[in-house]
Every structure is written in structure tokens, then in C-alpha cells.
Amino acid sequence: MYSKYIKSVLVVIFALGVFTFQVNTAEAASKVMWGKTELKLGQIGKVTVLATTNLVKLNANGSLTTVRTLKKGEEFRVYSYKGSQGGLYGVGGGSFVQQASKVKYETPSKSKLALLKAVTGGLAPKAGLKLTYYPNFIDDTTQTFIVTKSSLDSTSYSKLTSVDDGYEYMFAENSGGISFGMDESDFIFFDLTYPFIEGKETINSYFTEDWEEAIDYLNVESTTSTITVKAGTFKNVVIIKYSNGTRDYLAPDFGIIKTVDAYGETITELISVQ
């Protein structure tokens, strides 16, 4: 297993060069704007007012009450749809816009939805967790780690200390990205740039053997996967695919839950969480 690990992860790392343990400083994702409004989770579409119409409430008896008059050019997020009264777009707060030629309804594009699901933090493990891996990060043995956290300026650090041999690993995370490697060393698994956008590339930063700064482009396969490992089932898992076919699976608040090689064989797996 250790030789397999070397071939599928460390070789691709050190073939690129020696890493330094630092978090990227790329700008994090901003709001996802769609026309005049910000796209929000739970939103199924938007209506644009083409001509003066009414914002209404739906009464218990099925009748409508006007809340106010809407002007041409106004836009509203749509969260639901009702088939009564010729069609009603739910715009929040119990209010509706009637389906008619006076309004235009649109649904968000796949690219907009992907931006909405962009990950800009929260992947480092929480303090107090007891994480057990088999295989662990560097060899074919079981290792249990205690997670402690600290911060400096805008960067948070999650230290994983082995209860078996005292080895320490470190996640460093800020709005620019997330890094993971051995604490106080140049042994780094990744140094990735936020945001992670499903179907897009992220940057892995490193230094060559001549200490020249370089980057590698990795594919973000998913930001919303549900993945089951021996430790349990995790939602909103980020899947990063490396150029050699290796994949890392990172779960919010837990860090790495699994790494597989290009053939899908397990390199590292989280088998217990306490």
C-alpha cells in the first residue's frame, strides 16, 4: 500500500517540485449576481416585471389581495410556484406575482447554479474531533489523530496529532484556499486555491526543485456529493481530481475522508470519527 501511495500521490507532487506550506491568497468568490438580484440557495427562478402589475397575497378562501403595485423593470427571486389563479410565482414572505404577459419568468443557468454552490471555506476538520484512518496518509497502518485549532491573522490552522507516534499534520485555511501537509515541514499534499466551483479547475501551488513558483491545474469534479466511507456518510463533499487520476474527497468540518488512485483503489480512508 505504501508503494502504491508513493506512485499515485507523492510522485506527482515531487515530480512537480518541493512545496512550501502556505495558503494561497487568491480572492474568494463574491456574490452570484443574476441581473439586478443576487442568486440565493432555494431560489428556483426569477420574474422580471415587463409592465405594471400587482404583488399579491393568496387568501385562505383562494382569493387574492393586492399588496402593492410593481413597476416595469423590477426583478424578484422566485422560490415556489402554485397552479391556482392562473399561476402564481412565490417571491417570499407569502407574496406572489401572477403569471401573465406582464412578467417574464426565467430559471438560472447551470453555470450560475455552479457558482452558487462554490466552496470558499469550511473544509478543515473541527477542533476536538478524534479521527482514525486506515490506511493513513503515508502508510498502510491505522492511525488516530486528535484535532486542535488555532488561528493567526486571517488563517485558521487545524493540527492533527497522532496518538500513536506523535506525528503531526496541519490544515491551513483562509478565504484564499486550503493547504494540507506535515506540520513544520516541506512535505505537502496540496495547496489549493478557493473558490472550488463544480466542473471548473482549481490551482495547486508549489515550488520547483529550483525554488521557482509554479502552478498545476486540478479539476473540481463535485462540491455537493454524498459519500459513504467506513466512518459514515458525509454530505456536500468536494472531490478534487489530480492529473494522474488520483482523487481527494474533502468533507466540510472533517477534512480528508478518502483518497483513491486512478483505478479507484483506496489510498487513505477515514474509518472512525469520535
Secondary structure as the mmCIF struct_conf table of DSSP 4:
data_model
#
loop_
_struct_conf.conf_type_id
_struct_conf.id
_struct_conf.beg_label_comp_id
_struct_conf.beg_label_asym_id
_struct_conf.beg_label_seq_id
_struct_conf.end_label_comp_id
_struct_conf.end_label_asym_id
_struct_conf.end_label_seq_id
HELX_RH_AL_P HELX_RH_AL_P1 TYR A 2 TYR A 5
HELX_RH_PI_P HELX_RH_PI_P1 ILE A 6 LEU A 10
HELX_RH_AL_P HELX_RH_AL_P2 VAL A 11 LEU A 16
STRN STRN1 VAL A 18 VAL A 18
HELX_LH_PP_P HELX_LH_PP_P1 ALA A 26 ALA A 29
STRN STRN2 MET A 33 TRP A 34
TURN_TY1_P TURN_TY1_P1 GLY A 35 LYS A 36
STRN STRN3 THR A 37 GLU A 38
TURN_TY1_P TURN_TY1_P2 LEU A 41 GLY A 42
STRN STRN4 GLY A 45 VAL A 49
BEND BEND1 LEU A 50 ALA A 51
STRN STRN5 THR A 53 LEU A 58
TURN_TY1_P TURN_TY1_P3 ALA A 60 ASN A 61
BEND BEND2 GLY A 62 GLY A 62
STRN STRN6 LEU A 64 LEU A 70
HELX_LH_PP_P HELX_LH_PP_P2 LYS A 71 LYS A 71
TURN_TY1_P TURN_TY1_P4 LYS A 72 GLY A 73
STRN STRN7 GLU A 75 VAL A 78
STRN STRN8 SER A 80 LYS A 82
HELX_RH_3T_P HELX_RH_3T_P1 SER A 84 GLY A 86
STRN STRN9 LEU A 88 GLY A 92
TURN_TY1_P TURN_TY1_P5 GLY A 93 GLY A 94
STRN STRN10 SER A 95 GLN A 98
BEND BEND3 ALA A 100 ALA A 100
TURN_TY1_P TURN_TY1_P6 SER A 101 LYS A 102
STRN STRN11 VAL A 103 GLU A 106
HELX_RH_AL_P HELX_RH_AL_P3 LYS A 110 LEU A 116
TURN_TY1_P TURN_TY1_P7 LYS A 117 LYS A 117
STRN STRN12 VAL A 119 VAL A 119
BEND BEND4 GLY A 121 GLY A 121
BEND BEND5 ALA A 124 ALA A 124
HELX_LH_PP_P HELX_LH_PP_P3 PRO A 125 LYS A 126
TURN_TY1_P TURN_TY1_P8 ALA A 127 GLY A 128
STRN STRN13 LYS A 130 TYR A 133
BEND BEND6 TYR A 134 PRO A 135
BEND BEND7 PHE A 137 THR A 141
STRN STRN14 GLN A 143 LEU A 152
TURN_TY1_P TURN_TY1_P9 ASP A 153 SER A 154
STRN STRN15 THR A 155 SER A 162
TURN_TY1_P TURN_TY1_P10 VAL A 163 ASP A 165
STRN STRN16 GLU A 168 ASN A 174
TURN_TY1_P TURN_TY1_P11 SER A 175 GLY A 176
STRN STRN17 GLY A 177 MET A 182
TURN_TY1_P TURN_TY1_P12 ASP A 183 GLU A 184
BEND BEND8 SER A 185 ASP A 186
STRN STRN18 ILE A 188 THR A 193
BEND BEND9 TYR A 194 TYR A 194
HELX_LH_PP_P HELX_LH_PP_P4 PRO A 195 PRO A 195
STRN STRN19 PHE A 196 PHE A 196
TURN_TY1_P TURN_TY1_P13 GLU A 198 GLY A 199
BEND BEND10 LYS A 200 LYS A 200
STRN STRN20 GLU A 201 PHE A 207
TURN_TY1_P TURN_TY1_P14 GLU A 209 ASP A 210
STRN STRN21 GLU A 213 VAL A 229
TURN_TY1_P TURN_TY1_P15 LYS A 230 ALA A 231
STRN STRN22 GLY A 232 LYS A 241
TURN_TY1_P TURN_TY1_P16 SER A 243 ASN A 244
BEND BEND11 GLY A 245 GLY A 245
STRN STRN23 ARG A 247 ALA A 251
TURN_TY1_P TURN_TY1_P17 PRO A 252 PHE A 254
STRN STRN24 GLY A 255 VAL A 260
TURN_TY1_P TURN_TY1_P18 ALA A 262 TYR A 263
BEND BEND12 GLY A 264 GLY A 264
STRN STRN25 THR A 266 VAL A 273
#
